[in-house]
């Protein structure tokens, strides 16, 4: 009975395939558990099974070579695919494109092959896609605007043309009659005070640079700006436009210069945010602060510039070997000015408050001793006043300034302290130590289309012009956009100090420095100083028209220097009121064409009447700016 049962069980085991020739261990390295067959199998069996499945899935190779296949597709793009290609497409997983071999890519990059395909037109690069070009069109894609490269993939070229036409009608300036009056029987000390002027500037700017500026700074840049100036002026008296009275009352000049010629090179990147350090050398333009209080000029020098901490900080280190400027056109010449200027500044964005930028700066001005007569035969250096001897001005400036907004309140401010020495000041007649300062504040608030402004500026004055301290503040080469800027009479006009060879205040300056010229004269720190309180409004009347209204109250800080120069006692501090209105019209809603018209009036105060004249002074000016 036992023998029969054992035979029956053996038959069942053999028929079900569960009997093995030797025992299997689950931990054996030669056997793996097959999820598909639900049993242990040897590694060799599993590998063989996988190879069989892979061979069944792999497509059969085409009998036609890849080159013939590509040529067949090009010659008959609409031909039906072969059965094998169809089988490939059926077995390809959904969402995965058919792989393209490297040889096929190279064939399709061949322009001659692509041109043979019907209805296909190749693009040379991505810059031309969907854009039509026109060299005379400044609005759409244009190679002259740097919209696409001129060499390779990253070398661009830009060209810009600027025409600035300035007209001054019926301007009045206090003018002494001189030794030879223009009109007979002219007995008054002050002669005719009217003048008309027309100034035309043409500038052509060319830039060639290598960069991908959407992502990182330029690798290098070459910049050239030739300039042409035409100047016509008609004055009321002889001896005003030239020291030679035979030149008459009309002067027409023309001048041309290479106003900018610089090369900028990217030295290095500091981090992954593309903070960088670059060097720029040559004749270049530079403004040292927010509002042009101390220095703004185009001159010969070297500049190290860059950014730090993800562009939160920007810095400049600059040295200028100053060039002499033409007297009438104010364009650069190639003559040495014997003046050195060194500037270092750093800007910090979001300094304490979001939207507010702070600046620390250091300026150094070394104006060496020299003798210079301008093109109109007037003595420019040294000043034709007091002890007119050659002297050296060695002045340093430390400043803190800021620009931005504190919430709704827009703010702009500056403070500068000047120190150094003047080897022989003309007015003091001795060597003096410079100790002067200037401070300014502008607050404004926007209400819809109107901005209301209040600003104040103070430049220290010299209370004792004959001691060894020079306490009147003066800048290097200012171009102030503050307390009304060029719209005001005080800043827009050069007001002469009668009976001397100097200006009480120079054109495009705010400090009454008593120097012969802003561009050719030397800084003078023995001066009366200035106080200005200004209120104004900026009116955005329409998207095309913007107006600016300013009213300023002006006074001298101290009048001792004026009393010494004019040999006149008890000069009052009151200069008067300055009222101005300016309107800007942009007919095409852009900056390609701008028409700027302004008028200003100076109502003299007691101090101005003591020095010059009692009559109101005014001017009407206009500018037409065309940019391509």
WOFEN-V86871 format. One record per helix or strand of 2 or more residues. SS is the DSSP state (h for helix, s for strand). FROM is the first residue (numbers start at 1). TO is the last residue. If there is no record, write none. Layout:
# WOFEN-V86871
<<SS & FROM & TO> <SS & FROM & TO>>
This chain:
# WOFEN-V86871
<<h & 2 & 16> <s & 31 & 34> <s & 39 & 42> <h & 43 & 57> <h & 66 & 75> <h & 83 & 91> <h & 102 & 109> <h & 111 & 115> <h & 126 & 128> <s & 155 & 172> <s & 194 & 210> <s & 220 & 234> <h & 245 & 247> <s & 250 & 269> <s & 276 & 287> <s & 295 & 308> <s & 313 & 325> <s & 332 & 348> <s & 356 & 367> <s & 372 & 373> <s & 379 & 381> <s & 393 & 406> <s & 409 & 425> <s & 430 & 447> <s & 450 & 459> <s & 469 & 470> <h & 485 & 487> <h & 489 & 492> <s & 495 & 496> <s & 503 & 505> <s & 530 & 540> <s & 545 & 555> <h & 560 & 566> <s & 574 & 585> <s & 593 & 604> <h & 606 & 611> <s & 617 & 627>>
